[in-house]
Amino acid sequence: MADSSPQIENTDRPGAGAELIGDMRATAARRPKTRDLRPLMRLGPYLWRQRVNGLFMLLFLALSSATLPVMTFVARELIDKGFGSGNVEELNRWFLVLGGVALVMALATALRYFFITRMGERIVADLREDVFGHILKLDPGFFLKMRTGEVISRLTADIQIIETLVAASISIALRNLLSFVIGLALMMVVSPKLTLMVLAMFPFILVPLITFGRQVGKVTRETQDMFARAVGFAGESLDALETVQAFVRERFTQNRFNDGVEAAYTKSVSRIVTRATMTAMVISLVFGGTSVVLWLGAQDVLNGKMSNGVLIQFVMLAIFTAGSVANLNETWADVQKAAGAMLRIDELLRSEPNIQAPKDAVALPLPARGEIAFDSVDFAYPSRPDTPVLDGFSLHIKPGETVALVGPSGAGKSTVFKLLLRYYEFETGTIALDGIDIRRADPKAVRERMALVAQDTALFSGSPADNIRFGREGATDDEIRAAATKAQALDFIEALPEGFDHPLGERARSLSGGQKQRLSIARALVRDAPVLLLDEATSSLDAENERLVQAALNEAMAERTTLVIAHRLATVLKADRIVVMDHGRVVDSGTHEELVARDGLYARLAALQFGG
């Protein structure tokens, strides 16, 4: 392209893998360190939307949790009044009660699982939709700072972690917390002395739980950062797979990706060791202490101070309560992991586009005329603020006029398109569309008046009809066919096995470059916008197809304002006006004959292409 827009550097030298790891660690270091769960507050509105499911989940959660202490009471009565009485009918009665309690527990647990899982799936679906919708609003400048692959990692892997939290861990944590409270209360009723001894052990359990839990959360966030960077590099490599293979750089690319994955794996092993150590310490303390308490209870039974049933009930309550603490330890690690994931997702949601519709947006006049005016526009890309791309650029294009922008690479031609399409904000000057400063209008309203044919054709998986209709959602089949005809695409489309409905695969890779370009032109034509932007629209066509498509473009250009970027001067000889750019400024303007006669920059470019 004729522009010097920023590109991601892809160096090929020893130590590049180490640089990738360094980048990962730097990203992790720059990320705010959170030792709390505040990032999860972002889920509040999503939880509120699912409050009905949440209420049902809590109802059945309470019911299923209540059955555990009831079961211990039944077990106590079964031993003392069933086995102890020697009455078979009494024994059978308590066994029936025990079966009924188990049935209630099973039904309540199943319904709890249904409602929490449905609530979690809905929350995650809403979150994915909101995150992706927000990403679509971000301007291209955002993706100069963050790789697309890393964004995809947050949209998939991190949200999957959130799904684990809201669809399972929350319910498990609440169930264990409720079981712990109920169990502790009943233990106090059954034997205050033994319960107080159990409570005395809690500080020894909570200290490692909190200490190791914080370390697990920190390492988890670092692991997620490293893996996301590795995925980002993998996405870049797959997008440029043909280039990788053409330069026989498979081994280098594989090694660089491996370095990133191995770094994430090493950090993950550190997390696993920390979490395993924490789990071992907590379980040892919980069940070791419980064993001591139960030994003391057994002494009371032998001394006649406690019945067998009461001891069994206390044992069951102690096991349920200790199990709840151990499970809370597991879910706490999941909660911290989800907090790290939510922090990364929240970074996306808090990223604001530089280009936004003003609160008092001015409506563009109707009917649209397609008049464009640049007045003393200065611009530099955010990644290179000290390198101006446009310097006092001024240009007025009349309605229906065809203007070609020519000049050496880096002159700023494509940047003119990007500013006109509101991809970036410019520093000084004004750009007006139909007499309205585009900064005062809604960016979407500005873009709706333009149709773009880019040099790098961007097509989507689907059929030719789908790709053409992408230009205008309401286009009819007849309009799609007419646009394809004008773009000289009808013949190759009809030659496909299923014609306009034939699936083209990802990015329409089954088509040749020229066929892709003609589909792109058809998409722009069906849009029927008053302004047509052509960025080397015929660059991928052979001589014959270029002649045919140029004829179609000439017809389309006659009906609307057209701005053309061209390296091949032969494609713009019939333009109403040729504007010569150099170093971000207009240095000359006129017809082909006038510019050649002046013997300036254009004449030198023409001499290089046409000879003589």
N, C-alpha and C positions, 0 to 999 in steps of 0.2 A: 504494500500500500504506500501511498505517497505521504505518509505521515510518520512522525517520530514518536508516536504514542508509546508509553512504557511497555516493556516486555519483561517477563520473568527470566532472570539469568539462569542458565542451566550449564554450569561449568563442568568440564570433563578433565579432571586432573586428580592425581593421587591426593588422598585425604579428604575427598568430597564427602565420603560417608561420615567421617568424624565431624565435618562441618554440619551435616544434617543433625547429628546427635547434639552438637552444640546449640544449634538453633532450637531444638526441642527443649533443652534445659533452660535456655534463655527465655523461651515462652513461658515455661513453668515458673521461672523466677519472677517474671513480670506480672504474673497473675496474682490478684489479691489473695492473701492467705486468710482463709476462713476457719475459725475454730468454733463456729456455731452453725445453726441450721437455718439461718435467715434466708439463704437462697431458695429454700423450699417454700417460703411465703408466697412466691410467685404462683404456686399451685392453688392458692386460696380461691381465686375466682372460678377455677375449673372445678374444684371440689364443691363450691356453692351451687354451681349449675346442676350437679348430680346429687343434690341434697335428699331427694326422695329415695334414690337407691342407697344413699348413705344411711338414711334413717332405718330402712329395712335391714341393712347390713348390721347396724348397731343393735337392733331388736333381736335378731337371731344370734348375734354375737353374745349378747347378754344371756340369752336362753341357753346356748351351748356351754357357756362358761359356768352358769349356775348348776348345770347337771353334774359337774365334777365334784363339788362339795356334797351335793345330794347323794352322789354315789358312795362317798365315804361314809355318810350317815347310814345308808342302807347296809353297807358292809359291816358297820359296827353292830347294827341291830341283827343282822344275819348271824353274826358270831355269838352275840350275847343272848338273843332271844330265840334264834333258830337252832344252832348247834347246842347252845347252852341249855335249852329247855328239853331237848330230846323229843319234841313234838314235830312229827313229820309234816302235818298241815301247816304249822307255823313256819317251818323251814321252807316249804313250797311257796307259801305266801310271800315271803321275803325274796325268794328267787324270782317270782313273777314281778315283784316291784323292781328288782334289779334289772330285769329284762326290759321293763317299760321305760325306765330311766335311760337305758342304753339306746332304745329306739328313739326317744325324744332327742337325745344327744346326736344321733346319726342324722335325723331330719333337720335339726337346727343347724348342724355343721354344713350339711349340703346346701341349705338355703343361704347360709352366710357366705359360702364360697361362690354361689351363683351371683348374688348381688354385689359382692366386692369385686369379683372378676369383671362383671359387666360394667360396673362403675369405672374400674381401672382402664378397661379397653376404650371406653368412651372418652375419658380424660386424655388418654394418650393420643387418640385420633384427633381430638380438638387441638391438642398441643402441636401435633405434627402439622395440621392444617394452618394454624396460626403462625408457626415458625416459618413454614415454606412461603406463606403469603407475605410475611414481613421481608423475607429474603428477596422476593421478587420486587419489592419497593426500593431496595438499596441500589445506589447508583454504581457504575463501574469502578469508581474510585475505591470503594470498599474492598473490591476483589483484587486490588493492587496490594492490599495489606494482608489479606487472608486467602489461602489457596481454596479453590473450589472443593478439592477432596476433603479438606478439613471441615468445611461447612457441611458436606455430605455426612462425614463421620458424626458430627453433632446431631444432625437430623435423624440419623439411624441408631448408631451405637449408644449415644448418650440418652436418647429418648427411650431406648430399650431398657436402660437401667432405671429410668423413671417408671416405666411400665412395671418392672419388678417390684418397685416400691408401692405404687398405688394399687396394684392388682393382687398383691400378696403380702408384702412386708408390713404394710399398715395394719391389715387385719390380724396378722400373726402377732404384731407388737401389742395391739389393743387387747387381743385375747389373752396374751400372757400377762399383761399388766393387770387386767381385771381378775384373772385367775390368781395372781400374786396377792392382790388386795383382799379378795374373798378368802383365799386360803389362809392368809396371815390372820385375818379376823377370827376365823373359825379355830385356828390353832390356839389363839389367845383364850377362846372360850373353853376349848377342850383341856388345855394345860398351860396356864399362864407362866408357870416356872420354866417349862421346857421352851416355850415360845420366846421368853426374854433371853434365854441363852442363844437361841437361833439369831435373834436380832443383834446380839453382841458381835456376831461374826460379820455383819454386813459391811462395816467400814473396810474390813480386809478384802472384801470382794469388790467394792466400788472403786477403790484406788487403782488397781490394775485395769479395771474395766474402762475407766476414764482416761488413764495415762496411755494405755496401748491403743485405745479407740481413736484418740487424736492423731497418733502416729499413723494408724491405718488410713484415716481420712486424708492426711497429707500425701502419703505415698500413692494412694489411689488416684488423686487428682493429677499427680505427676505422671503416672502410668497412662492415664487417659490422654494427657497432652502429647506424650511421646507417640502413642499409637495413632492419634489423629494426624500428626505430622507425617508419619510413615504412610498413612492412607492417602494424604494429600499428594505426596510424591508419586505414589503408585497411580493415582488418577491422572497426573500429568504425563506419566510415562505411557499409560495405555492410550491416552488421547493422541500421543505422538508415536504410536507403536511402529508405524511404517518408517518413520525417521530413525527410530532406535535400531530397527533391523537393517535399514539401508546403510547406516554407519557401523554396523556390526558392534553395537554397544550393549548387547544383551547382558554380558557378564558384568560390565560396570554398573548397569542399572540394577541388576539383580543384587550385586554386592551392596550398593547404596541402600536399597530397600531392606536387605537383610540386616545391615547395621542398625537401621532404625527399629526394626522389629525386635532384634536381639536386645537393644537398649531397653525397650518397653518390657520385654520378657524378664530381664534382670531386675528391673524395678518392681515388676509384678511378683517375682519370687521373694523379694524383700518384704512386700506387703503380706504374702502368704505366710512367711516365717513369723512376722510380727503378730498376725492374727491367730496363727496356730498356737504361739506361745501364750497369747492372751486367753484363748479358749482353754488350754491345758491348766493354766493357773486358776481360772475361775471355777472350772468344773472340780478341780482338786480341792479347792477351798470349800466349795458348796457341799459336795458329798462327803468330804472328810469331816467337816464340822457337823453335818447331819448325822453321821455315824456315831460321833461322840454323844450327841444329844439323845439319839435313840438308845444307846447303851445305858444312859441314865434313866430313860423311861423304863427300860426293862427291869432295872433295879426296883422301881416303884411297883411294877407288876408283881415281882417276887415278894415284895414286902406287903402286898395287899392294898396298896394305896391307889391302884388303878386297875381297871378290868382289862381283860384281853382285847375286847372289842374297842375300848377307848384307845388303847395303844395302837391297834391296827388302824383306827381312824386317824390318829395323829401321824402315824407313819405314812399313810396315803396322802394326807394333807401336806406333810413335809416334802414328800417326793414331788407332788404336783407343784408346790411352791418353788422348790429348788429347780425343778425343770423349767418353770416359768422364767426364773432368773437366768438360767443358762440360755434359753431361747431368746430372751431379751438381749443378751450379749451378741448373739448371731444377728438379730434384726438391727441392732444398733450399728453394726458395721455396714449393713445394707443401707441404712438411713444416711450414714456419713458418705458412702459411695454415691448415693443419689444426690446428696447435697453438692458434691463436687461436679456431678453431671449437670445439675440444674444451674450451677454457677456458669458453666460453659454455655449452656443454652440461653441463659439470661443475658450473656454478653451479646449474643446475636439479637435478642429481642430489644436490648437497649441501644443497639446501633441505629442511629438515625440517618436517613439519606440526606445528603447535602442539598439535593433538589427536592423541594416540597412545594405543594400548592399554597400560595399565600391565602391568608384568612379572607381577605376581600378580593378574591381573584376576579379579574376583568374578563368578561366574555369576549371571545373573538367575533368580529363582525360577520354578519350573514348578508348576502351569500359570500362564500369565500372567494377571494381574488387571486391569492398566491403571490402577493407582493412581499419581497424580502429586502431588508435593509440592515447592513452591518455598519456601525459608526464608531470608529476609533476603538476597536476591541483589542484589549490586551489579555493574554492568557498564558499560563504555565501549568503543567500537570502537577497535581499535589505531591507526587513522588519526586519531582524535580522543580521545586519552586524557584530556583535561581536560573532556570533555563527557559526563557520565554519562547513559546511556540508561535504565538500571534503577537505582533507588535504594531499597534495602531492600525489594525486591519479595518478597511472601509470598503463596502461594496453595496451597490443598489441594483436589485433585480426587479424588472417590471413584470406585471402579471402576464403570463403566457410566454415569457422570454426564455430562450435556451442559452444558458451561460456555461461555458466550459472552464474549469480550473486546471491549469497546467503549470508545471514547474518541476524542479529537481526534487528528489526524495528528501523529506524533512522540511519542505517549504511550509507545511501546515495545512495542506489541502483537506485531508481527512478530518483534521481537527475542526475545520469549518462545519463539516457535517455533524460532528459530535456535539458541538455547542448549539447548533440549530435544533438538534434532537433533544437538547436539555440533558445530556449525559453528565456534563460538568458545569460548574458555575464559573463564570469569567470574572476577572478582577475589575476592569473598567470598561467604559463604553456601553453601547446599547445594541441589541439585536431586536428588530421589529418584524412582526408578521402581520401583514394587512394593517399596518399602522399601529399595532399594539406591541409594547415592550413585552417580550416573551417571559420576562421575570415577573411580570404582573399577572400573567395568565396561568391557568392550570397546565402543568407539563403534559398531562394526558390529552388535553384539548389541542395543544400545539402538535403533538405527535399524530393525532388523528387526522391532521391535514397533510400528512406526508406519507409517501411510500418509498421504501428504501430497497435498493438492489445493491448488496454489498459484494465486494470482491471475494471474500471468504464466505462462500455460500453456506448458510445455516438452515438445514432441513431437519425434519423430525421423522421418527418412526411412524408408520402409517401408510396411507395410500397417496397417489398423486392428487386425488381430490381433496384429501385432508390437508395436504401441504398448501395447495392453492387457496382453499377456503380459510386457511390461517390468516390470510390477508384481510378477509372480511367474513365474519361469522355467518351473516345472513345471505351470502352469495348462493344463488340457485345453481342447479346443475348446468343450465344453459349458459349462465354467466361464466362458470368455471370453464366450460368447453370453449367459449369465445375467447377467454383470456389465454388459454393454452394455444389456441389457433394463432392469436396475434404474436405469441412468444415463440412460434415455430416448434411447439412441444407436442402438438397433437399426434403427429406420426409415430413418434417413439412411445408415447403413452398408450396408443391403441395397439401397438405391437406387443405390449406386455400381456401375459396370459389372462389377467383379469382386468385389463384396461385401467380405467380411472380408479378402480377399487383394488388394484394389486398391491399387496404389502411390500414396502420398499426396504424394510429392515432398519436398524438403528442408523440414524443420520443419513438415510437413503444411500448407504454405501454401495448398493447394488447398481447405482447409476454412474455413468461417466461424469467427468467434470463439466463437460458441455451440457449434458442433460440436466444436471443439477442447476446450472446457471439459468437454463431456460425455464425450469420450474420456479426458480426464484423470481424471474422476470414476470412470469404469469401471476405469481402471488402479488407482486406489486401492482400489476395492471388491474387485477380484480378489485383491488382496494379503491380504485377510482378517486384517489386523493388529488387535491388541486396542486400539490407540489410533488415532483418526482425527483428523487435523489439517486443518481447512478454513480456508483464507485467502481470504475473499471468493469462495467456490467457485461462486457463481451470478452473479458480476458481469458476465459476458459474455452472459447469456441474456436473451431478451425475456420479457415478462410470462407468456406461455403456457408456454414452456419452463421458466421459473423455477419456475412452480407444479408442473410435472411432476417436475423434478429435485429440488425441495425435498421432494416426497413421497417420492422414492426415498432422499434423504439422511436423512429422518426415520426411514425403515425401517432404514437402515444404522446410524444413531446409536443406535437402540434396542438394538443388539447389542454395542456397544463404548463405551469411554470416548471422548468427543469434545470437542475444544477448537476453538472457532469464533472467527474474527476477522470482524467485520462492521462496515461503515459503514452499510449499510441496515438499520435496526433492525427492519424488518418481517420480516427473515429469521430473527431470533433470539427472537421473541416467545414461542416454545414451549420455549425452553431451560430446563433445570432451574434454572439460576442465571446471572444476568448480572453480570459483574464489570466495574466502571467503572475505567478507568486514566487517569491524568494525570501527566505528568512522571515516568514510570517507577515509579509507586506505585499501589497499589490504594486508591482513594478511596471506593468504595462497592460494595455487593454485595447482590443480592436478585432477586426476580422483576420483571417489567416493571411490574406494578401497584404493588409496594412502592417501587420506585425513583422512579416518577412522583410518588407520594404524598409523597416526601421533598423534592421540589422542589430537587434538587441539580443537578449537572452533567448527569446522565442526563436529567433532566426538561427541561433546556434543549435538549439534543440532540434529544429526542423532539419537543419543540415545534417545532423547526426543520423536522423531517422530516414530522411528521403535522399540523402547524398547530395553533393555539390554545394 
